[in-house]
Amino acid sequence: MIELKNIDIKYDGKNLFNGFNFSIEKGDKVALLGKSGIGKSTIFNLILGFVRPDRGEVVVDGIPVNEESVWDIRRRIAYVDQDVSIGDGTADDFLHSAFQLKANANGEFPSDKLGGILEYFEMDETLLRKDIGDLSGGERQRMAIILAILLERELFLLDEITSALDKNLKKKTAEFFAEKENWTVMVISHDPVWVTDPQVKVFDLEKEQWKQ
């Protein structure tokens, strides 16, 4: 599903990756571990085509990531970042407007699924009428997660998506993604609910190896 082959990247004159290799299969659930600045978010940016390696190749579902393929690859990915950059307007506007973007334009908004997902993540439907700016950090975080789920992508890249959630919601969120057999999920998180889940594989970037 994802392969990073012999990746070299320099950042501020330092080698961030030097001959780095990493691969996961379709359906894998993977947590990336490592100290700040070690390259966890860079891996996501490589997969999304926002960063190009100095040397090496990134392959997603058998397709090399390049200028010709990047939009097709992004249509396969749901990316939720730690900054929860979800714009202005109401929460409902946010969810619907995402389906008008270039990468999502072929999909129809799955209204029939929205209620059940809101309920699972303990969000009242009245919140859809609230302005994004009036939502709490945890509510904005969950709204971004809900959109990622509604997009029904094959691959989920999740960057610190549970940082503003309480203990119960952290656990429910990790369980939700871990239990979906056909989803391929990569997560960056300091929350232990991810790395303690038996269905999640853990890759230590400092040692560049899988944890046993």
Secondary structure by P-SEA (a helix, b strand, c coil): cccccbbbbbcccccccccccccccccbbbbbbbcccccaaaaaaaaaccccccbbbbbccccccccccaaaaaaabbbbccccccccccaaaaaaaaaaccccccccccccaaaaaaaaacccccccccccccccaaaaaaaaaaaaaaacccbbbbccccccccaaaaaaaaaaaaacccbbbbbbcccccccccccbbbbbcccccccc
